[in-house]
Amino acid sequence: MSPSTIAENGFCVLRAKARGHRDLVTVVGHAATISAGEWITASGEWVNDHTHGQQFKARFMRTSAPTSIDGIEKYLGSGMIRGIGPVYAKKLVRAFGEKVFDTIEAEPERLREVTGIGLVRAKRITDAWAEQKIIREIMVFLHSNGVGTARAVRIYKTYGADAVQVMTENPYRLARDIRGIGFKTADAIAMKLGIEKTAMIRVRAGISYALTEAMDDGHCGLPTTDLVPLAEELLEVAAGPIRTALDLELADGNVVADSLGETDVHLSGKSLSSRAGHRREATRAFPSQVTLGLDRRR
């Protein structure tokens, strides 16, 4: 993989200049988008790869726009902003200097002062800049609510510009829609967003979680007399809201019952299909954290 390539799942290998290191360092991690010239804040650990040598394995990675003239020109010329290549990057920096980003965002009409930039190219540049800004804002929102970079990339790839709205309205959708995110992760995010334990969206999601736990223990389904107390224990919620949530889940077809009355409740076909894409979450200890401030280079 070339240093500037990002895989579909957001995985990337970067060559970057790090404080305290004479030579460029190799950083591996996940990012929604990344470009030459950007600053990277990364947390993780140093590892020695048998093939590639010493690398910084980033568990968290946040990018920010460059501030130096050299970094700004590299960033603009990297191809991330449609309509700007190396030639126009140099022209824009020559015209606007360190204020080029402010010009694109606040005074886009001034772009046409640069030779060769007409109405069509100027619009292409401002549209691409707005798109990159949305991505940055989404990643900041996800990071600020406890989502690691790899998961944040998957969330962005799944929901796009709607990621913040989806998470704000119902973060438990993550457990249903995204591989590798289960109820516990979605629940931790929900708590950071201020969702109460007794919120109906949480209790409804908890019904499927309880049935999933039962399936992992070898059960195909559970009678309501067992399901309700199990959900009470897992969710720390009283039986009343759980029974209400179960009725709603049955009505929406997310779970199904064999017959009327106190009988087995199962995950529905669509819920099982979603579950097949997930692995059960496991608790793991992370190594001590190392933080790097990096200047992204080619």
PEMO-V54741 format. One record per residue. N is the residue number from 1. RES is the residue in one small letter. SS is DSSP state (hx for helix, st for strand, lp for the rest). Layout:
BEGIN
n=N res=RES ss=SS
n=N res=RES ss=SS
END
This chain:
BEGIN
n=1 res=m ss=lp
n=2 res=s ss=lp
n=3 res=p ss=lp
n=4 res=s ss=lp
n=5 res=t ss=lp
n=6 res=i ss=st
n=7 res=a ss=lp
n=8 res=e ss=lp
n=9 res=n ss=lp
n=10 res=g ss=lp
n=11 res=f ss=st
n=12 res=c ss=st
n=13 res=v ss=st
n=14 res=l ss=st
n=15 res=r ss=st
n=16 res=a ss=st
n=17 res=k ss=st
n=18 res=a ss=st
n=19 res=r ss=lp
n=20 res=g ss=lp
n=21 res=h ss=lp
n=22 res=r ss=lp
n=23 res=d ss=lp
n=24 res=l ss=lp
n=25 res=v ss=st
n=26 res=t ss=st
n=27 res=v ss=st
n=28 res=v ss=st
n=29 res=g ss=st
n=30 res=h ss=st
n=31 res=a ss=lp
n=32 res=a ss=lp
n=33 res=t ss=lp
n=34 res=i ss=lp
n=35 res=s ss=lp
n=36 res=a ss=lp
n=37 res=g ss=lp
n=38 res=e ss=lp
n=39 res=w ss=st
n=40 res=i ss=st
n=41 res=t ss=st
n=42 res=a ss=st
n=43 res=s ss=st
n=44 res=g ss=st
n=45 res=e ss=st
n=46 res=w ss=st
n=47 res=v ss=st
n=48 res=n ss=st
n=49 res=d ss=st
n=50 res=h ss=lp
n=51 res=t ss=lp
n=52 res=h ss=lp
n=53 res=g ss=st
n=54 res=q ss=st
n=55 res=q ss=st
n=56 res=f ss=st
n=57 res=k ss=st
n=58 res=a ss=st
n=59 res=r ss=st
n=60 res=f ss=st
n=61 res=m ss=st
n=62 res=r ss=st
n=63 res=t ss=st
n=64 res=s ss=st
n=65 res=a ss=lp
n=66 res=p ss=lp
n=67 res=t ss=lp
n=68 res=s ss=lp
n=69 res=i ss=hx
n=70 res=d ss=hx
n=71 res=g ss=hx
n=72 res=i ss=hx
n=73 res=e ss=hx
n=74 res=k ss=hx
n=75 res=y ss=hx
n=76 res=l ss=hx
n=77 res=g ss=lp
n=78 res=s ss=lp
n=79 res=g ss=lp
n=80 res=m ss=lp
n=81 res=i ss=lp
n=82 res=r ss=lp
n=83 res=g ss=lp
n=84 res=i ss=lp
n=85 res=g ss=lp
n=86 res=p ss=hx
n=87 res=v ss=hx
n=88 res=y ss=hx
n=89 res=a ss=hx
n=90 res=k ss=hx
n=91 res=k ss=hx
n=92 res=l ss=hx
n=93 res=v ss=hx
n=94 res=r ss=hx
n=95 res=a ss=hx
n=96 res=f ss=hx
n=97 res=g ss=hx
n=98 res=e ss=hx
n=99 res=k ss=hx
n=100 res=v ss=hx
n=101 res=f ss=hx
n=102 res=d ss=hx
n=103 res=t ss=hx
n=104 res=i ss=hx
n=105 res=e ss=hx
n=106 res=a ss=hx
n=107 res=e ss=lp
n=108 res=p ss=hx
n=109 res=e ss=hx
n=110 res=r ss=hx
n=111 res=l ss=hx
n=112 res=r ss=hx
n=113 res=e ss=hx
n=114 res=v ss=lp
n=115 res=t ss=lp
n=116 res=g ss=lp
n=117 res=i ss=lp
n=118 res=g ss=lp
n=119 res=l ss=hx
n=120 res=v ss=hx
n=121 res=r ss=hx
n=122 res=a ss=hx
n=123 res=k ss=hx
n=124 res=r ss=hx
n=125 res=i ss=hx
n=126 res=t ss=hx
n=127 res=d ss=hx
n=128 res=a ss=hx
n=129 res=w ss=hx
n=130 res=a ss=hx
n=131 res=e ss=hx
n=132 res=q ss=hx
n=133 res=k ss=hx
n=134 res=i ss=hx
n=135 res=i ss=hx
n=136 res=r ss=hx
n=137 res=e ss=hx
n=138 res=i ss=hx
n=139 res=m ss=hx
n=140 res=v ss=hx
n=141 res=f ss=hx
n=142 res=l ss=hx
n=143 res=h ss=hx
n=144 res=s ss=hx
n=145 res=n ss=lp
n=146 res=g ss=lp
n=147 res=v ss=lp
n=148 res=g ss=lp
n=149 res=t ss=hx
n=150 res=a ss=hx
n=151 res=r ss=hx
n=152 res=a ss=hx
n=153 res=v ss=hx
n=154 res=r ss=hx
n=155 res=i ss=hx
n=156 res=y ss=hx
n=157 res=k ss=hx
n=158 res=t ss=hx
n=159 res=y ss=hx
n=160 res=g ss=hx
n=161 res=a ss=hx
n=162 res=d ss=hx
n=163 res=a ss=hx
n=164 res=v ss=hx
n=165 res=q ss=hx
n=166 res=v ss=hx
n=167 res=m ss=hx
n=168 res=t ss=hx
n=169 res=e ss=hx
n=170 res=n ss=hx
n=171 res=p ss=lp
n=172 res=y ss=lp
n=173 res=r ss=hx
n=174 res=l ss=hx
n=175 res=a ss=hx
n=176 res=r ss=hx
n=177 res=d ss=hx
n=178 res=i ss=lp
n=179 res=r ss=lp
n=180 res=g ss=lp
n=181 res=i ss=lp
n=182 res=g ss=lp
n=183 res=f ss=hx
n=184 res=k ss=hx
n=185 res=t ss=hx
n=186 res=a ss=hx
n=187 res=d ss=hx
n=188 res=a ss=hx
n=189 res=i ss=hx
n=190 res=a ss=hx
n=191 res=m ss=hx
n=192 res=k ss=hx
n=193 res=l ss=lp
n=194 res=g ss=lp
n=195 res=i ss=lp
n=196 res=e ss=lp
n=197 res=k ss=lp
n=198 res=t ss=lp
n=199 res=a ss=lp
n=200 res=m ss=hx
n=201 res=i ss=hx
n=202 res=r ss=hx
n=203 res=v ss=hx
n=204 res=r ss=hx
n=205 res=a ss=hx
n=206 res=g ss=hx
n=207 res=i ss=hx
n=208 res=s ss=hx
n=209 res=y ss=hx
n=210 res=a ss=hx
n=211 res=l ss=hx
n=212 res=t ss=hx
n=213 res=e ss=hx
n=214 res=a ss=hx
n=215 res=m ss=hx
n=216 res=d ss=hx
n=217 res=d ss=lp
n=218 res=g ss=lp
n=219 res=h ss=lp
n=220 res=c ss=lp
n=221 res=g ss=lp
n=222 res=l ss=st
n=223 res=p ss=st
n=224 res=t ss=hx
n=225 res=t ss=hx
n=226 res=d ss=hx
n=227 res=l ss=hx
n=228 res=v ss=hx
n=229 res=p ss=hx
n=230 res=l ss=hx
n=231 res=a ss=hx
n=232 res=e ss=hx
n=233 res=e ss=hx
n=234 res=l ss=hx
n=235 res=l ss=hx
n=236 res=e ss=lp
n=237 res=v ss=lp
n=238 res=a ss=lp
n=239 res=a ss=hx
n=240 res=g ss=hx
n=241 res=p ss=hx
n=242 res=i ss=hx
n=243 res=r ss=hx
n=244 res=t ss=hx
n=245 res=a ss=hx
n=246 res=l ss=hx
n=247 res=d ss=hx
n=248 res=l ss=hx
n=249 res=e ss=hx
n=250 res=l ss=hx
n=251 res=a ss=hx
n=252 res=d ss=hx
n=253 res=g ss=lp
n=254 res=n ss=lp
n=255 res=v ss=st
n=256 res=v ss=st
n=257 res=a ss=st
n=258 res=d ss=lp
n=259 res=s ss=lp
n=260 res=l ss=lp
n=261 res=g ss=lp
n=262 res=e ss=lp
n=263 res=t ss=lp
n=264 res=d ss=st
n=265 res=v ss=st
n=266 res=h ss=st
n=267 res=l ss=st
n=268 res=s ss=lp
n=269 res=g ss=hx
n=270 res=k ss=hx
n=271 res=s ss=hx
n=272 res=l ss=hx
n=273 res=s ss=hx
n=274 res=s ss=hx
n=275 res=r ss=hx
n=276 res=a ss=hx
n=277 res=g ss=lp
n=278 res=h ss=lp
n=279 res=r ss=lp
n=280 res=r ss=lp
n=281 res=e ss=lp
n=282 res=a ss=lp
n=283 res=t ss=lp
n=284 res=r ss=lp
n=285 res=a ss=lp
n=286 res=f ss=lp
n=287 res=p ss=lp
n=288 res=s ss=lp
n=289 res=q ss=lp
n=290 res=v ss=st
n=291 res=t ss=st
n=292 res=l ss=st
n=293 res=g ss=st
n=294 res=l ss=st
n=295 res=d ss=st
n=296 res=r ss=st
n=297 res=r ss=st
n=298 res=r ss=lp
END
